[in-house]
Amino acid sequence: MKLIGSKQEQDFRKELADCNIIVAQGDKEKAILNVLRTIFGEIKTAYILNWTPEQYEDIFTILIDLDKIAKVEISRINHLEAPIIETFTLKDFQKGLSKIFQIKLAVAIDLAKKDHRNS
């Protein structure tokens, strides 16, 4: 998807900049990053695309580097419980996404590319 600099894209860019777990300092972000590193090894970029707070768990959808998506489910009740992680290729994940989510994903990929160039 080609980005055109729309207001929607700008809003997503601002939102995603705050959802970069590589640079975030919160405990939740650090915990997620540690989990991701055990699965993927060294990670250069990780942007939270979606966060769904459920009654007993938090579910995060995260763009990892430029080509992977991870869905991470973390218990809100038992912090010692191992997170449930499901991984997708970018191509598989993109199937059936809404137009708005496709734009958000394209913006996240653009940010990740810039991060990769700067590292």
The first five atom37 places (N, CA, C, CB, O) and aatype in JSON, in Angstrom:
{
  "aatype": [12, 11, 10, 9, 7, 15, 11, 5, 6, 5, 3, 13, 1, 11, 6, 10, 0, 3, 4, 2, 9, 9, 19, 0, 5, 7, 3, 11, 6, 11, 0, 9, 10, 2, 19, 10, 1, 16, 9, 13, 7, 6, 9, 11, 16, 0, 18, 9, 10, 2, 17, 16, 14, 6, 5, 18, 6, 3, 9, 13, 16, 9, 10, 9, 3, 10, 3, 11, 9, 0, 11, 19, 6, 9, 15, 1, 9, 2, 8, 10, 6, 0, 14, 9, 9, 6, 16, 13, 16, 10, 11, 3, 13, 5, 11, 7, 10, 15, 11, 9, 13, 5, 9, 11, 10, 0, 19, 0, 9, 3, 10, 0, 11, 11, 3, 8, 1, 2, 15],
  "atom_mask": [
    [1, 1, 1, 1, 1],
    [1, 1, 1, 1, 1],
    [1, 1, 1, 1, 1],
    [1, 1, 1, 1, 1],
    [1, 1, 1, 0, 1],
    [1, 1, 1, 1, 1],
    [1, 1, 1, 1, 1],
    [1, 1, 1, 1, 1],
    [1, 1, 1, 1, 1],
    [1, 1, 1, 1, 1],
    [1, 1, 1, 1, 1],
    [1, 1, 1, 1, 1],
    [1, 1, 1, 1, 1],
    [1, 1, 1, 1, 1],
    [1, 1, 1, 1, 1],
    [1, 1, 1, 1, 1],
    [1, 1, 1, 1, 1],
    [1, 1, 1, 1, 1],
    [1, 1, 1, 1, 1],
    [1, 1, 1, 1, 1],
    [1, 1, 1, 1, 1],
    [1, 1, 1, 1, 1],
    [1, 1, 1, 1, 1],
    [1, 1, 1, 1, 1],
    [1, 1, 1, 1, 1],
    [1, 1, 1, 0, 1],
    [1, 1, 1, 1, 1],
    [1, 1, 1, 1, 1],
    [1, 1, 1, 1, 1],
    [1, 1, 1, 1, 1],
    [1, 1, 1, 1, 1],
    [1, 1, 1, 1, 1],
    [1, 1, 1, 1, 1],
    [1, 1, 1, 1, 1],
    [1, 1, 1, 1, 1],
    [1, 1, 1, 1, 1],
    [1, 1, 1, 1, 1],
    [1, 1, 1, 1, 1],
    [1, 1, 1, 1, 1],
    [1, 1, 1, 1, 1],
    [1, 1, 1, 0, 1],
    [1, 1, 1, 1, 1],
    [1, 1, 1, 1, 1],
    [1, 1, 1, 1, 1],
    [1, 1, 1, 1, 1],
    [1, 1, 1, 1, 1],
    [1, 1, 1, 1, 1],
    [1, 1, 1, 1, 1],
    [1, 1, 1, 1, 1],
    [1, 1, 1, 1, 1],
    [1, 1, 1, 1, 1],
    [1, 1, 1, 1, 1],
    [1, 1, 1, 1, 1],
    [1, 1, 1, 1, 1],
    [1, 1, 1, 1, 1],
    [1, 1, 1, 1, 1],
    [1, 1, 1, 1, 1],
    [1, 1, 1, 1, 1],
    [1, 1, 1, 1, 1],
    [1, 1, 1, 1, 1],
    [1, 1, 1, 1, 1],
    [1, 1, 1, 1, 1],
    [1, 1, 1, 1, 1],
    [1, 1, 1, 1, 1],
    [1, 1, 1, 1, 1],
    [1, 1, 1, 1, 1],
    [1, 1, 1, 1, 1],
    [1, 1, 1, 1, 1],
    [1, 1, 1, 1, 1],
    [1, 1, 1, 1, 1],
    [1, 1, 1, 1, 1],
    [1, 1, 1, 1, 1],
    [1, 1, 1, 1, 1],
    [1, 1, 1, 1, 1],
    [1, 1, 1, 1, 1],
    [1, 1, 1, 1, 1],
    [1, 1, 1, 1, 1],
    [1, 1, 1, 1, 1],
    [1, 1, 1, 1, 1],
    [1, 1, 1, 1, 1],
    [1, 1, 1, 1, 1],
    [1, 1, 1, 1, 1],
    [1, 1, 1, 1, 1],
    [1, 1, 1, 1, 1],
    [1, 1, 1, 1, 1],
    [1, 1, 1, 1, 1],
    [1, 1, 1, 1, 1],
    [1, 1, 1, 1, 1],
    [1, 1, 1, 1, 1],
    [1, 1, 1, 1, 1],
    [1, 1, 1, 1, 1],
    [1, 1, 1, 1, 1],
    [1, 1, 1, 1, 1],
    [1, 1, 1, 1, 1],
    [1, 1, 1, 1, 1],
    [1, 1, 1, 0, 1],
    [1, 1, 1, 1, 1],
    [1, 1, 1, 1, 1],
    [1, 1, 1, 1, 1],
    [1, 1, 1, 1, 1],
    [1, 1, 1, 1, 1],
    [1, 1, 1, 1, 1],
    [1, 1, 1, 1, 1],
    [1, 1, 1, 1, 1],
    [1, 1, 1, 1, 1],
    [1, 1, 1, 1, 1],
    [1, 1, 1, 1, 1],
    [1, 1, 1, 1, 1],
    [1, 1, 1, 1, 1],
    [1, 1, 1, 1, 1],
    [1, 1, 1, 1, 1],
    [1, 1, 1, 1, 1],
    [1, 1, 1, 1, 1],
    [1, 1, 1, 1, 1],
    [1, 1, 1, 1, 1],
    [1, 1, 1, 1, 1],
    [1, 1, 1, 1, 1],
    [1, 1, 1, 1, 1],
    [1, 1, 1, 1, 1]
  ],
  "atom_positions": [
    [[0.84, -1.17, 0.0], [0.0, 0.0, 0.0], [0.89, 1.24, 0.0], [-0.96, 0.0, 1.22], [1.85, 1.34, 0.77]],
    [[0.56, 2.17, -0.86], [1.33, 3.41, -0.96], [0.76, 4.44, 0.0], [1.3, 3.95, -2.41], [-0.44, 4.7, 0.03]],
    [[1.64, 5.03, 0.79], [1.23, 6.07, 1.74], [1.16, 7.41, 1.02], [2.2, 6.14, 2.94], [1.98, 7.71, 0.16]],
    [[0.16, 8.22, 1.4], [-0.06, 9.5, 0.71], [0.03, 10.7, 1.65], [-1.4, 9.49, 0.02], [-0.15, 11.84, 1.21]],
    [[0.31, 10.47, 2.94], [0.42, 11.57, 3.88], [-0.91, 12.1, 4.38], [0.0, 0.0, 0.0], [-1.01, 13.26, 4.78]],
    [[-1.93, 11.27, 4.36], [-3.26, 11.68, 4.79], [-3.3, 11.96, 6.3], [-4.3, 10.61, 4.42], [-2.39, 11.59, 7.03]],
    [[-4.36, 12.6, 6.73], [-4.56, 12.88, 8.16], [-4.59, 11.57, 8.95], [-5.88, 13.68, 8.39], [-4.01, 11.49, 10.03]],
    [[-5.26, 10.55, 8.41], [-5.34, 9.23, 9.06], [-3.93, 8.65, 9.24], [-6.21, 8.26, 8.22], [-3.61, 8.14, 10.31]],
    [[-3.11, 8.74, 8.21], [-1.74, 8.24, 8.3], [-0.95, 9.0, 9.35], [-1.04, 8.34, 6.93], [-0.2, 8.41, 10.12]],
    [[-1.11, 10.31, 9.38], [-0.4, 11.13, 10.36], [-0.82, 10.76, 11.78], [-0.66, 12.63, 10.11], [0.02, 10.68, 12.69]],
    [[-2.11, 10.52, 11.97], [-2.61, 10.11, 13.29], [-2.02, 8.76, 13.69], [-4.14, 10.05, 13.29], [-1.6, 8.58, 14.83]],
    [[-2.0, 7.81, 12.75], [-1.4, 6.5, 13.03], [0.09, 6.63, 13.34], [-1.62, 5.55, 11.84], [0.59, 5.96, 14.23]],
    [[0.79, 7.48, 12.6], [2.22, 7.67, 12.81], [2.5, 8.15, 14.24], [2.8, 8.68, 11.78], [3.41, 7.66, 14.91]],
    [[1.69, 9.1, 14.68], [1.84, 9.63, 16.04], [1.53, 8.55, 17.08], [0.92, 10.85, 16.25], [2.26, 8.39, 18.06]],
    [[0.43, 7.81, 16.87], [0.04, 6.75, 17.78], [1.12, 5.66, 17.84], [-1.31, 6.14, 17.35], [1.49, 5.21, 18.93]],
    [[1.61, 5.25, 16.69], [2.59, 4.16, 16.64], [3.94, 4.57, 17.22], [2.78, 3.7, 15.21], [4.65, 3.74, 17.79]],
    [[4.29, 5.84, 17.09], [5.55, 6.31, 17.68], [5.54, 6.09, 19.19], [5.77, 7.8, 17.36], [6.58, 5.83, 19.79]],
    [[4.36, 6.19, 19.79], [4.23, 5.94, 21.23], [4.13, 4.45, 21.56], [3.01, 6.66, 21.76], [4.16, 4.07, 22.73]],
    [[4.01, 3.62, 20.54], [3.83, 2.18, 20.73], [5.06, 1.38, 20.29], [2.62, 1.69, 19.96], [4.97, 0.18, 20.03]],
    [[6.2, 2.04, 20.2], [7.45, 1.38, 19.84], [8.03, 0.77, 21.1], [8.46, 2.38, 19.17], [8.59, 1.49, 21.93]],
    [[7.91, -0.53, 21.27], [8.33, -1.14, 22.53], [9.85, -1.27, 22.66], [7.7, -2.5, 22.67], [10.35, -1.61, 23.73]],
    [[10.56, -1.01, 21.6], [12.03, -1.02, 21.69], [12.49, 0.17, 22.53], [12.67, -0.98, 20.28], [13.44, 0.03, 23.3]],
    [[11.86, 1.31, 22.39], [12.28, 2.51, 23.11], [11.42, 2.81, 24.34], [12.26, 3.7, 22.18], [11.78, 3.67, 25.15]],
    [[10.29, 2.11, 24.49], [9.4, 2.37, 25.63], [10.07, 1.95, 26.94], [8.06, 1.61, 25.45], [10.89, 1.03, 26.96]],
    [[9.72, 2.64, 28.0], [10.35, 2.39, 29.29], [9.43, 1.71, 30.31], [10.85, 3.68, 29.87], [9.87, 1.4, 31.42]],
    [[8.16, 1.47, 29.96], [7.2, 0.88, 30.89], [7.5, -0.58, 31.18], [0.0, 0.0, 0.0], [8.12, -1.27, 30.37]],
    [[7.04, -1.04, 32.32], [7.25, -2.43, 32.72], [6.57, -3.4, 31.75], [6.73, -2.66, 34.13], [7.13, -4.44, 31.41]],
    [[5.35, -3.06, 31.32], [4.61, -3.94, 30.41], [5.36, -4.08, 29.08], [3.18, -3.4, 30.17], [5.49, -5.18, 28.55]],
    [[5.86, -2.97, 28.55], [6.59, -3.01, 27.28], [7.89, -3.81, 27.43], [6.9, -1.58, 26.8], [8.24, -4.59, 26.54]],
    [[8.59, -3.62, 28.54], [9.83, -4.38, 28.76], [9.54, -5.87, 28.87], [10.55, -3.89, 30.03], [10.31, -6.69, 28.35]],
    [[8.45, -6.23, 29.53], [8.08, -7.64, 29.66], [7.75, -8.24, 28.29], [6.87, -7.81, 30.6], [8.17, -9.36, 27.98]],
    [[7.01, -7.49, 27.48], [6.67, -7.97, 26.13], [7.94, -8.14, 25.31], [5.69, -6.99, 25.42], [8.11, -9.14, 24.62]],
    [[8.83, -7.17, 25.38], [10.07, -7.23, 24.6], [10.91, -8.44, 25.02], [10.88, -5.94, 24.79], [11.47, -9.12, 24.16]],
    [[10.99, -8.72, 26.3], [11.74, -9.89, 26.77], [11.14, -11.18, 26.22], [11.77, -9.94, 28.3], [11.87, -12.08, 25.81]],
    [[9.82, -11.26, 26.21], [9.15, -12.44, 25.65], [9.46, -12.57, 24.17], [7.63, -12.36, 25.87], [9.78, -13.66, 23.69]],
    [[9.36, -11.48, 23.44], [9.63, -11.51, 22.0], [11.07, -11.91, 21.69], [9.32, -10.15, 21.38], [11.33, -12.65, 20.74]],
    [[11.99, -11.42, 22.49], [13.4, -11.75, 22.25], [13.69, -13.23, 22.5], [14.3, -10.89, 23.15], [14.6, -13.78, 21.88]],
    [[12.94, -13.87, 23.39], [13.15, -15.31, 23.59], [12.7, -16.1, 22.36], [12.4, -15.79, 24.83], [13.23, -17.18, 22.09]],
    [[11.73, -15.56, 21.63], [11.23, -16.24, 20.44], [12.02, -15.86, 19.18], [9.76, -15.92, 20.23], [12.39, -16.73, 18.39]],
    [[12.27, -14.57, 19.0], [12.84, -14.07, 17.74], [14.31, -13.7, 17.82], [12.07, -12.87, 17.29], [14.91, -13.39, 16.8]],
    [[14.91, -13.72, 19.0], [16.3, -13.28, 19.13], [16.37, -11.77, 19.12], [0.0, 0.0, 0.0], [15.51, -11.09, 19.67]],
    [[17.4, -11.24, 18.5], [17.57, -9.77, 18.45], [16.48, -9.15, 17.58], [18.98, -9.4, 17.89], [16.2, -9.61, 16.48]],
    [[15.88, -8.11, 18.11], [14.8, -7.41, 17.41], [15.2, -5.94, 17.26], [13.45, -7.54, 18.17], [15.6, -5.3, 18.24]],
    [[15.1, -5.42, 16.05], [15.43, -4.01, 15.83], [14.23, -3.1, 16.01], [16.01, -3.82, 14.44], [14.37, -1.99, 16.52]],
    [[13.05, -3.58, 15.6], [11.84, -2.78, 15.75], [10.69, -3.65, 16.21], [11.49, -2.07, 14.43], [10.61, -4.83, 15.89]],
    [[9.8, -3.04, 16.97], [8.58, -3.74, 17.43], [7.53, -2.68, 17.75], [8.88, -4.65, 18.69], [7.65, -1.92, 18.71]],
    [[6.5, -2.65, 16.93], [5.42, -1.68, 17.1], [4.13, -2.4, 17.46], [5.24, -0.84, 15.82], [3.72, -3.34, 16.78]],
    [[3.49, -1.95, 18.53], [2.2, -2.51, 18.91], [1.15, -1.94, 17.95], [1.85, -2.19, 20.41], [0.9, -0.73, 17.93]],
    [[0.54, -2.82, 17.18], [-0.49, -2.42, 16.23], [-1.86, -2.38, 16.89], [-0.51, -3.37, 15.04], [-2.72, -1.57, 16.54]],
    [[-2.06, -3.27, 17.84], [-3.35, -3.35, 18.5], [-3.16, -3.93, 19.9], [-4.33, -4.22, 17.68], [-2.33, -4.8, 20.12]],
    [[-3.96, -3.42, 20.83], [-3.96, -3.93, 22.2], [-5.41, -4.15, 22.59], [-3.25, -2.95, 23.2], [-6.22, -3.23, 22.54]],
    [[-5.73, -5.38, 22.97], [-7.08, -5.71, 23.4], [-7.03, -6.13, 24.86], [-7.7, -6.83, 22.51], [-6.56, -7.22, 25.17]],
    [[-7.5, -5.28, 25.75], [-7.56, -5.67, 27.17], [-8.79, -6.53, 27.41], [-7.57, -4.42, 28.1], [-9.92, -6.07, 27.24]],
    [[-8.57, -7.75, 27.8], [-9.66, -8.67, 28.13], [-9.78, -8.75, 29.65], [-9.41, -10.08, 27.51], [-9.0, -8.13, 30.38]],
    [[-10.74, -9.52, 30.12], [-10.95, -9.62, 31.56], [-9.75, -10.27, 32.26], [-12.23, -10.42, 31.86], [-9.33, -9.82, 33.32]],
    [[-9.2, -11.33, 31.67], [-8.13, -12.07, 32.31], [-6.78, -11.95, 31.63], [-8.51, -13.5, 32.39], [-5.77, -12.41, 32.18]],
    [[-6.73, -11.34, 30.46], [-5.47, -11.22, 29.74], [-5.46, -9.98, 28.86], [-5.21, -12.47, 28.89], [-6.51, -9.41, 28.56]],
    [[-4.26, -9.59, 28.47], [-4.06, -8.53, 27.48], [-3.56, -9.22, 26.21], [-3.03, -7.43, 27.99], [-2.7, -10.09, 26.26]],
    [[-4.12, -8.81, 25.07], [-3.7, -9.39, 23.8], [-3.11, -8.27, 22.95], [-4.89, -10.09, 23.07], [-3.76, -7.26, 22.68]],
    [[-1.87, -8.46, 22.54], [-1.14, -7.48, 21.74], [-0.86, -8.05, 20.36], [0.18, -7.06, 22.43], [-0.48, -9.21, 20.22]],
    [[-1.06, -7.23, 19.34], [-0.66, -7.57, 17.98], [0.51, -6.66, 17.65], [-1.85, -7.41, 16.94], [0.38, -5.44, 17.69]],
    [[1.66, -7.25, 17.31], [2.9, -6.49, 17.21], [3.61, -6.79, 15.88], [3.83, -6.83, 18.39], [3.78, -7.94, 15.49]],
    [[4.03, -5.71, 15.21], [4.89, -5.84, 14.03], [6.32, -5.99, 14.52], [4.75, -4.6, 13.06], [6.84, -5.13, 15.23]],
    [[6.96, -7.1, 14.15], [8.34, -7.38, 14.55], [9.22, -7.16, 13.32], [8.5, -8.85, 15.11], [9.03, -7.78, 12.28]],
    [[10.2, -6.26, 13.48], [11.07, -5.88, 12.37], [10.22, -5.53, 11.15], [12.07, -7.03, 12.04], [9.3, -4.71, 11.28]],
    [[10.48, -6.1, 10.01], [9.75, -5.7, 8.8], [8.85, -6.79, 8.24], [10.72, -5.28, 7.74], [8.1, -6.55, 7.29]],
    [[8.92, -7.99, 8.82], [8.26, -9.1, 8.12], [7.51, -10.09, 8.99], [9.27, -9.83, 7.37], [7.04, -11.11, 8.48]],
    [[7.37, -9.81, 10.28], [6.69, -10.76, 11.15], [5.63, -10.05, 11.99], [7.69, -11.48, 12.06], [5.76, -8.87, 12.33]],
    [[4.58, -10.79, 12.31], [3.55, -10.31, 13.21], [3.47, -11.32, 14.35], [2.17, -10.13, 12.48], [3.45, -12.53, 14.13]],
    [[3.4, -10.81, 15.58], [3.22, -11.67, 16.74], [1.96, -11.24, 17.48], [4.45, -11.61, 17.68], [1.75, -10.05, 17.72]],
    [[1.14, -12.22, 17.82], [0.02, -11.98, 18.72], [0.45, -12.56, 20.06], [-1.34, -12.63, 18.19], [0.72, -13.76, 20.17]],
    [[0.5, -11.7, 21.06], [1.0, -12.1, 22.38], [-0.14, -11.93, 23.38], [2.25, -11.26, 22.8], [-0.73, -10.85, 23.49]],
    [[-0.43, -13.0, 24.1], [-1.48, -12.98, 25.12], [-0.8, -13.13, 26.48], [-2.54, -14.13, 24.88], [-0.15, -14.13, 26.76]],
    [[-0.96, -12.09, 27.32], [-0.32, -12.07, 28.62], [-1.38, -12.04, 29.71], [0.64, -10.86, 28.75], [-2.3, -11.21, 29.68]],
    [[-1.26, -12.95, 30.66], [-2.23, -13.04, 31.75], [-2.2, -11.79, 32.62], [-1.96, -14.29, 32.61], [-1.12, -11.29, 32.96]],
    [[-3.38, -11.29, 32.98], [-3.47, -10.18, 33.93], [-3.53, -10.71, 35.36], [-4.72, -9.31, 33.63], [-3.27, -9.97, 36.31]],
    [[-3.85, -11.99, 35.53], [-4.05, -12.59, 36.83], [-2.77, -13.2, 37.37], [-5.15, -13.64, 36.76], [-2.37, -12.93, 38.51]],
    [[-2.13, -14.02, 36.55], [-0.95, -14.76, 36.98], [0.25, -14.31, 36.15], [-1.18, -16.3, 36.85], [0.42, -14.74, 35.01]],
    [[1.07, -13.46, 36.72], [2.22, -12.92, 35.99], [3.33, -13.95, 35.77], [2.79, -11.73, 36.74], [4.26, -13.71, 35.0]],
    [[3.22, -15.09, 36.44], [4.2, -16.15, 36.23], [3.79, -17.09, 35.1], [4.39, -16.95, 37.51], [4.59, -17.91, 34.65]],
    [[2.56, -16.96, 34.64], [2.07, -17.79, 33.54], [2.76, -17.4, 32.25], [0.53, -17.65, 33.4], [2.89, -16.22, 31.92]],
    [[3.21, -18.41, 31.52], [3.9, -18.15, 30.24], [2.93, -17.53, 29.25], [4.49, -19.46, 29.66], [1.8, -17.98, 29.11]],
    [[3.38, -16.49, 28.55], [2.53, -15.86, 27.53], [2.26, -16.83, 26.39], [3.18, -14.58, 26.99], [3.06, -17.72, 26.09]],
    [[1.13, -16.65, 25.76], [0.79, -17.42, 24.56], [1.17, -16.55, 23.36], [-0.75, -17.82, 24.53], [0.74, -15.4, 23.26]],
    [[1.96, -17.11, 22.46], [2.44, -16.35, 21.32], [2.08, -17.07, 20.03], [3.96, -16.12, 21.4], [2.34, -18.27, 19.87]],
    [[1.48, -16.33, 19.12], [1.16, -16.84, 17.81], [1.88, -15.94, 16.8], [-0.4, -16.87, 17.55], [1.8, -14.72, 16.91]],
    [[2.57, -16.53, 15.83], [3.31, -15.73, 14.86], [2.75, -15.93, 13.46], [4.8, -16.1, 14.9], [2.22, -16.99, 13.11]],
    [[2.87, -14.87, 12.67], [2.39, -14.86, 11.3], [3.45, -14.21, 10.42], [1.03, -14.12, 11.18], [4.2, -13.35, 10.87]],
    [[3.5, -14.63, 9.17], [4.27, -13.86, 8.2], [3.45, -12.62, 7.88], [4.62, -14.7, 6.9], [2.23, -12.63, 8.03]],
    [[4.1, -11.6, 7.45], [3.4, -10.37, 7.09], [2.37, -10.64, 5.99], [4.4, -9.29, 6.63], [1.24, -10.13, 6.05]],
    [[2.76, -11.43, 5.01], [1.87, -11.73, 3.89], [0.61, -12.44, 4.36], [2.6, -12.59, 2.85], [-0.49, -12.1, 3.93]],
    [[0.75, -13.43, 5.24], [-0.42, -14.15, 5.75], [-1.31, -13.26, 6.61], [0.02, -15.37, 6.56], [-2.53, -13.35, 6.54]],
    [[-0.69, -12.4, 7.4], [-1.45, -11.53, 8.3], [-2.28, -10.51, 7.53], [-0.5, -10.82, 9.25], [-3.38, -10.17, 7.96]],
    [[-1.77, -10.04, 6.41], [-2.44, -8.99, 5.65], [-3.75, -9.43, 5.01], [-1.52, -8.48, 4.58], [-4.59, -8.6, 4.66]],
    [[-3.94, -10.73, 4.85], [-5.15, -11.23, 4.2], [-6.38, -10.89, 5.03], [-5.05, -12.76, 3.98], [-6.46, -11.22, 6.21]],
    [[-7.33, -10.21, 4.41], [-8.59, -9.93, 5.06], [-8.61, -8.76, 6.03], [0.0, 0.0, 0.0], [-9.6, -8.55, 6.73]],
    [[-7.54, -7.98, 6.07], [-7.53, -6.81, 6.96], [-8.43, -5.71, 6.42], [-6.09, -6.29, 7.14], [-8.58, -5.55, 5.2]],
    [[-9.02, -4.95, 7.33], [-9.81, -3.79, 6.9], [-8.88, -2.76, 6.26], [-10.58, -3.17, 8.11], [-7.67, -2.78, 6.48]],
    [[-9.45, -1.87, 5.48], [-8.68, -0.82, 4.81], [-7.95, 0.04, 5.85], [-9.61, 0.06, 3.92], [-6.79, 0.39, 5.66]],
    [[-8.63, 0.39, 6.94], [-8.02, 1.23, 7.97], [-6.83, 0.51, 8.61], [-9.06, 1.59, 9.05], [-5.78, 1.12, 8.83]],
    [[-6.99, -0.78, 8.91], [-5.88, -1.51, 9.53], [-4.74, -1.71, 8.54], [-6.37, -2.87, 10.06], [-3.58, -1.74, 8.94]],
    [[-5.06, -1.83, 7.25], [-4.0, -1.91, 6.23], [-3.17, -0.62, 6.23], [-4.61, -2.16, 4.83], [-1.95, -0.67, 6.08]],
    [[-3.84, 0.51, 6.38], [-3.13, 1.8, 6.44], [-2.24, 1.85, 7.67], [-4.13, 2.99, 6.44], [-1.08, 2.25, 7.59]],
    [[-2.79, 1.44, 8.81], [-2.01, 1.45, 10.06], [-0.79, 0.55, 9.92], [-2.89, 0.98, 11.26], [0.31, 0.92, 10.34]],
    [[-0.96, -0.62, 9.34], [0.15, -1.54, 9.14], [1.19, -0.94, 8.2], [-0.35, -2.88, 8.59], [2.39, -1.07, 8.44]],
    [[0.75, -0.29, 7.13], [1.68, 0.33, 6.18], [2.49, 1.43, 6.86], [0.91, 0.91, 4.98], [3.68, 1.58, 6.6]],
    [[1.84, 2.21, 7.73], [2.56, 3.26, 8.47], [3.58, 2.63, 9.42], [1.56, 4.15, 9.26], [4.7, 3.11, 9.53]],
    [[3.19, 1.55, 10.1], [4.12, 0.87, 11.0], [5.33, 0.32, 10.25], [3.4, -0.27, 11.74], [6.46, 0.4, 10.73]],
    [[5.09, -0.24, 9.08], [6.2, -0.76, 8.25], [7.11, 0.39, 7.82], [5.65, -1.51, 7.0], [8.33, 0.24, 7.83]],
    [[6.53, 1.51, 7.46], [7.32, 2.68, 7.08], [8.2, 3.15, 8.26], [6.39, 3.84, 6.61], [9.38, 3.45, 8.07]],
    [[7.62, 3.19, 9.44], [8.41, 3.57, 10.63], [9.52, 2.56, 10.9], [7.5, 3.69, 11.87], [10.64, 2.93, 11.23]],
    [[9.19, 1.29, 10.75], [10.19, 0.23, 10.98], [11.34, 0.33, 9.98], [9.52, -1.16, 10.89], [12.5, 0.12, 10.33]],
    [[11.01, 0.64, 8.72], [12.07, 0.81, 7.71], [13.0, 1.93, 8.08], [11.47, 1.07, 6.33], [14.21, 1.81, 7.92]],
    [[12.45, 3.04, 8.57], [13.27, 4.18, 9.01], [14.15, 3.78, 10.19], [12.39, 5.39, 9.38], [15.31, 4.17, 10.27]],
    [[13.58, 3.01, 11.12], [14.36, 2.54, 12.27], [15.53, 1.67, 11.81], [13.46, 1.76, 13.24], [16.64, 1.8, 12.32]],
    [[15.27, 0.8, 10.84], [16.32, -0.1, 10.34], [17.43, 0.68, 9.64], [15.72, -1.12, 9.37], [18.6, 0.34, 9.77]],
    [[17.05, 1.73, 8.9], [18.07, 2.56, 8.23], [18.92, 3.32, 9.25], [17.4, 3.56, 7.26], [20.11, 3.53, 9.01]],
    [[18.34, 3.72, 10.35], [19.04, 4.51, 11.36], [19.84, 3.68, 12.35], [18.06, 5.36, 12.1], [20.58, 4.22, 13.17]],
    [[19.69, 2.36, 12.29], [20.42, 1.53, 13.27], [21.69, 0.97, 12.7], [19.56, 0.39, 13.77], [22.42, 0.26, 13.39]]
  ]
}
